[in-house]
Amino acid sequence: MNVCPADRVQASVELVWELLIHPAGYGRFWDLTVERVEPEGPASAGQKFAGWTRALCRRWRVEGEVLEVDAERHQIRFRTALPLGIVGDNRLACMPIDGGSSRPGGGADCWSVWARAFTRASRTRCST
């Protein structure tokens, strides 16, 4: 597994996993607008999602398919396809550090935005 470590976030692995397990919410931490998830609900092998992102003053279509979900290890593997033949094999993962913090990361695509996004999302969720 190719894991890119990210910053520590002040959220339990269970809370971060709850954010990762829903493809409809991937726009919370990626520059992605999710338009459709089929079938709806938590990530499962074979599930597909579609949406778009913006770059170079254009709107680019993004298609994805969940390949594997390992709830015990808090990992999701999925394939993404973008225009111009760009295909990514992606892995989302989260490792517990202690009861109140965790370290999210990913495989092919890993950004430092992970920590900010999960911290922001967990604060929003915890305050409601």
Secondary structure as UniProt FT lines:
FT   HELIX           13..20
FT   HELIX           23..28
FT   STRAND          33..38
FT   TURN            45..46
FT   STRAND          48..55
FT   TURN            56..57
FT   STRAND          58..70
FT   TURN            71..74
FT   STRAND          75..82
FT   HELIX           83..85
FT   STRAND          86..98
FT   TURN            99..100
FT   STRAND          101..106
FT   HELIX           113..126
//
